[in-house]
Amino acid sequence: PPEEVEDASEPTKRDRSHLENTLKLNEDKPADDFSGVLQRLRKIYHSSIKPLEQSYRYNELRQHEITDGEITSKPMVLFLGPWSVGKSSMINYLLGLDDTPYQLYTGAEPTTSEFTVIMHGPKLKTIEGIVMAADSARSFSPLEKFGQNFLEKLIGIEVPHKLLERVTFVDTPGIIENRKQQERGYPFNDVCQWFIDRADLIFVVFDPTKLDVGLELEMLFRQLKGRESQIRIILNKADSLATQELMRVYGALFWSLAPLINVTEPPRVYVSSFWPQEYHPDTHKDLFLKEEISLLEDLNQVIENRMENKIAFIRQHAIRVRIHALLVDRYLQTYKDKMTFFSDGELVFRDIVEDPDKFFIFKSILAKTNVSKFDLPNREAYKDFFGINPITSFKLLSQQCSYMGGCFLEKIEKAITRELPDLLGSIGLGKKPNILSCDITGCGETPKNRYRKP
């Protein structure tokens, strides 16, 4: 019969009901209202963390200022990986954009040359990067610092989709092996790092038929260090290989990632095929569907834990600001101790900056506080930092106190050990205890002196 002929030309689409059920797209329940918690979070940030951040110019070290837009922003899911592995197809699939005018352009060639931010809006429209960066209410205004060339490669798409009310997707240009950063015309790795630092979930997507872990990918995994718990690795297009071949690729992938990811809990790998077409016949459909549902549950979990993640993120930021302040304070104290009436300030300070270990600057911080040595910025960063900011432009921590406001250091320590954990506790009341409980993050710890005998 003629109908069958038509079928043959048109690939059949799979059923999407599992997407809708797992991501709860049909439920009309109101989104959790966390506005009160967000207000408190902003208040803690502005009163206890930001003063120290500004006083010691932390943003010049880490280029990281937290804007109000960032505090209130939705969770962000970042798609990374080589070109043509199906990142854009995966986003089209999750949002059901296929065959709509707003589907992301996909194909075998490197197609996405922009950073594309897919967010919620009342109707379909495209927003220029320059406009996105200029709008301080959005969380993308800090991207302006990467310059005009980059902003031309940044594009926003607003889509009226239920999922995007709760999460924002970012599609990135494929990591093209053997391409120089210069050719891109903007600092690609720095831009990637900016998104990696802020992403709540990072999908690193691979195509098992052309698995090639080259230099840019190694660079990428180096940038992902410390973010292991956010990473999910996706072996996409899994139904294009025979089972035995797939197992081999799975092994090869882990083998190449092993040196890059030395954590006790390796990232979860999902093996499936994320696009609307039916799975190839004679492949493990059940397995692929199960994997897909686990991935969707994972995504849902991140959305539901967004407040906890936000508080943890601000707390992590506060810890880094505190370490930075302690270090600058230590450099300044050492400088003051070494200065005599006759010494040349610049020479004295150059000596300290060139070899801080001679003066136990970093060691003394480790000894005094519960700082992990992995959280210490490197010495080189401080050479650059003091190159721009003369040591004499800072005040000692002990002098950063006011009669009404208290001391900056005490305030940030109180935020880290009490206020932020309490805020975390207040939202956890109605929910099951989740991964961010204090047993694991040790948020209740007061800084300890490891060198004092008990």
N, C-alpha and C positions, 0 to 999 in steps of 0.2 A: 504493500500500500504506500501511496505517496507520502503520507505523514512521516513515515520512518526516515525517508530520505532527508526531509527537513531537519529531523533530529540529529542526523549524522553531522550536518554542517555546524549546528549550534551546540557548543559544549554545554553539558547540563550543569546547572548551578547546584551547590549543596544547600541543604536546609540550614537556615540561620537560627532556628529556635534556641539552640543551646547558647548562642551568643546573648540572645535577649534575656534568657533565664539567668545565666550565670552573672551577667553584669547588671541584672535587675533593671532592665531598661523600661519594663512595662509598669513598674510600680510607681504609684503616684505619691509615695510617702515624701513628706517634705524633707529637704536636705537638713542634716543636723545644723542647728544654729549655734555657731561657736563665736558669735560676735563679742560676747562678754569676755571670753577667754582671749580672743585676739586683742581686745582693748587692753587687758592686763599685760599681755605679752609685749605689746608696744610700749606700755608704760615702763615695764621692767627694762626693756631695751634702752629707751630714751633716758631713763633716770640713772640706771646702774651700769650700763655697759658702754654707751656711746661717749660719755664724758672722758673715759680713760682712752677709748679708741681715738678720739680727736686730740687729746692732750699729747699722746705719744705717736700720732700720725700713723696709725696702724695700716690705713688703707694704702699708704705708699709702699708698704712691705708686701702686702698680700693683694693689693688692688681689690679690696673687697669691702665695700660699704654696704650695709643692709638698708635698703630703702623700705619705706612703708608699703610700697607696692609688693615688695618681696615677702613681707611678713603676712600680707593678706592673700598672696597669690594661691592658685590651685596647685595641687601636685603636678609635677611635670614628668612625662615619660619621654626618654630620649632614645632615638633609634640610631645606632652606630654600626659601622661595618664596611667592608669593601663595596665597590659599586656593583650594581646589578645582582644583588643577592635577594632582592624582594622586600626592601624596607618600605618603599612607597606602596607597593602592592599590599603589604600587610596592613598599613594604615587604612588604605582604601577598603580593605576587607573588614577590618574591625568596625569602621564607621559606615559600612554599606555605601560607599561613594561610587562604586563601580557603575559605569554607564550613566553617571550624572555629570552635569557640566563641570562639577568641581572635583572630579577624581584627580588624584595626583598623577602626573604623567609618568608612565612606566615603560620600560623597554630594555632591550639587551645592551644598548649602548649606555655609557654613563649619562643618565638623564637629569638627575637632580644636581644642579650646580649651586643651589641656594640652601641656606638654612631656612626651612619652612616651618613656621609655627602654626599649628592647627588648633584654633580655640573656638569657644562658643560665641555665637552672635545671633541676633534675632533673624537675620537673613544672610544668604550667601554673599560674601563680598571679600575682596582682596585688599590688603592694607600694605602700603609700601613700608619697607624697613625704617626709612627716615621718619615716617609718621609714628611708627611704633616706638622708636627710641625717644621721640620728643614727648611722648605722653607719660608723664611721671606717675600716673595712677597705675600704669601697667608695670610689670616687674622687669621690663626690658630696657629701661632708660640707661642702666650702666653700660650697655653695649655701645653707646656712642663713642666710648674711648678707643674703640678699634678702628675708627676712622671711616671716611666716606666710602672708600672702596668696599669695605665690608658691608656697610649699610645697604649698598646696592645689591648685595648678595643675601639680604635678609628679607623674608617676605612673610606676611601673616595672612592666614585664610580664616575667615569666620564662617562657621557652619552651624545651623540650628540643629544640633544633635544632642540627645539626652545625655550621652556619655560625657560630652564635652562640658556639660554644666559642672562636672565634678573633676575634670582632669584636662590637661593640655598636652598635646603631642608635639614633639619636635623631630622633624625629619632632617637628616644631615647629608651633605654631599658625600658620596662614596669616598672611602679612603683609597685613593688611587695609588697603587704602588709606583715606585720610581717617579713620583712627581715632586718637583721642588716646591717648597712653600712660596718662593719668589713668584712662581708662575701663577699662583692664586691671587697675588696682589694684596693679600692681607695676612695677618699672623694666624693661620689656620689652627695650629696647635693651641694657641692661647684662647682662641674662640671656643674650641672644643672643650678646653679646661673649664671655661666659664660655665658652659652648659653642664658639664660633668659635675662640677661642684654643687650645682643647684638641683640636679635631677633626683627625683624620688625613686625612679626605677630606670635602669639603663638596659635596653635590649641590644646585645651585640649579635648581629645577624650574620650567618654564614650560608653560603651555597655549597652543599657537600660535593657537587660535581666539579667545582674548581676551588679547592681549598688551598689557599696559598698564604701562609703566615709570613709576611715579609717585614721589611723594616718599619714602614709606617704603622703597621699593626702592632709591632713590638712597642713602638713609641706610645701608641694608644694605650696598651695595657699598662705601660709604666704610668701613664697619666691616671689610670683607673685605680692605682694603688690606694688602699685605704677606703675604697668605696665598694669593697667586695660584696658587702651585704646587699648593695643595690643592683648588682649585676645579674642579668639572666642571659645565658647564651642560647641562641636559637639556631638549630640546624634546620634551615627552611628547605622547601622543595624536596622534602625527604622521600616523597613518593616517586621521585624520578630515578631512584636507585634500587637495585635489588637488595634484599635484606643483608646478604653477606657483605656486599660492597658498603652498605650503610654502616655496618658494625666496624668495618675497617676504618672508615672516615672518622667515626666517633672516636676510635682509639687514637687516630692520627691527630685529631683536634686536641684531645687532652694532652697528648705528648707534646705538642707545640706550645700549649698554654702553661704546662707545668712549671717551667722556670719563672713564668711571669706571675703566677698566682700561688704564693706560698702561704696559704692560710689553712687553718684546721678544717674549715668548712668550705670546700670548693663551690664555685657558683653552680646553681642549678642549670642543667642543660635541657632544653625542650626540643624534641625531635618531631617535627610535623610539617604541614604544608599550609602556609597561611595565605590562602587566596580563595576566591569563590568557586573555582572549578571543582568538579568531583575529583576524588583521589583516583590515581591510576588504578585500573583493575589489577588484581593479584598483588596488591600491596597491603600492608598492615593497617587497614582503615581504622579498626577499633583502637589500636594503639595510638594512631595519630589523633583521633578524635579525643581520646582521654588526655593526651598530652596538651591538646589545645584547651580543653576545659581547665586543666590545672593551671595553665598560663593565665587564663581569664580570671581564675580565682585569686591568683597571685596579684593581678592588677587590681581586683576588687579590694583586696586586703590593704593595698597601699593607699587606695582612696579612703578606706575607712579609718586608717591610722594617720590620716594626714595631719591632724592637730598634734599628735604625739611626735610625729617626725619633725614638724615645724619647731616644737619646743626643744627637741633634742638638737636640732640644727643650730638654733640660737644659742643653746648652752655650749655646744662645741665651739661656736664662734667666740663666746665669752671666755672660754678656757684659753683660746689662742691669744685673745687680746690681753688677757692677764699675763700670760707667759711673756708676751712682747714687752709689756710694761715693766715686768720684773727685770727683763734683760737690759732694757734701756737704762733703767734705774741703776743696775749693777755697773754698766759701762760708765755711767756718770759718776757713781760713787768711786770707782777705781780711778777715774780721771782726777777727781778732786783730791783723793789720797796722794796721788803721784805728783800733783802740782806743788811747786814751791815758789817762793817769791821770784826766783831767777829763771824758772824753766820756760821754755817756749811751748805754749799750749798746743800748738798744732803738731809739733814733733812728738810730744808726750802722747797725744791722742792717736797719732798715726801708729805708734808703737803698739798701743792697746788693740786697735782695730786689726792690725796686721796679724797679731798673734794673741787672740783672746785667751787661748789655753794657758799661756804663760801666767795669766792673772786669774786663772780658774773661774772665768766669767760663767761659762756654760755649766761647769761642774757645780758651782755654788748654787745655781738655780735648781739643778737636779737634786742636790742634797737638801735644800730648804723646803722643797714643795713636792707635791705628788704629781710631778710632771713626768710623762713618759718621754724617753729620749727621742721617740719618733715624732713627738709633737714640737720638738725644738726646731725653729727655723735654722737654716744652715748659716755658717759664719760668713760665707760669701755674700749672702743676702744683706748682712749688716754692713759689709764694706760699702755696697751700693747705697744702702739706706743712709749711712752717715755721710756719704759723699754728697747727698742732696740736703740732708738735715744736720747742720752742725750740732755737736753735742751740747754746746752752750745754750742752744735754744730750748733745752728741756729742763724741767724741774724734777727734783727728787720726789719719789712717791711720798716720803714722809712730809713733804711740804704741800701735798695736794689734798689738803683737808680744809673744811670750813666749819665754822661754829654751828651753822644751821644744817648744812648738807652732809656733814660727816666726811669720812675719808673715802676717796675714790676706790682705793684697793679693798677696803672693808666692804664697800657697797657691791663691788663685782663679786667678791667671794661669797657674800650673802646670797647674791642672785644665783651663783653656781651651786651652792650647797643647800640652799633652803627654798628661795622663791620659785625658781624654775621647777625643781622636783615637786613642790607643793602644787604648782599649777598643773603639772602632769597628773598628780594624784587626783585633782579635782575633776578632771574629765574622765578618769578611769573608773569613777564610782559606779556608773551604770553598766560598765562593760566588763567583759572577761579580762583577767589580768593579761596584759600583752607583753611582747618581747622587751618593751622599754622599761620594765620594772627596775627599781633601784638595785635589786640583787645583782642584776647583770651590769648595769651601767655604773653602779657605785656612785649614784648621784648624791647620796647622803654623806659621802666621805668628806671629812675636813682635811685640808692639806696637812700631810704629816712630814715630820722630819725623819728621814730614813737613817740619818747618821747618829741620832741620839740614842744612847743605850737605853733599853726599856727599864 
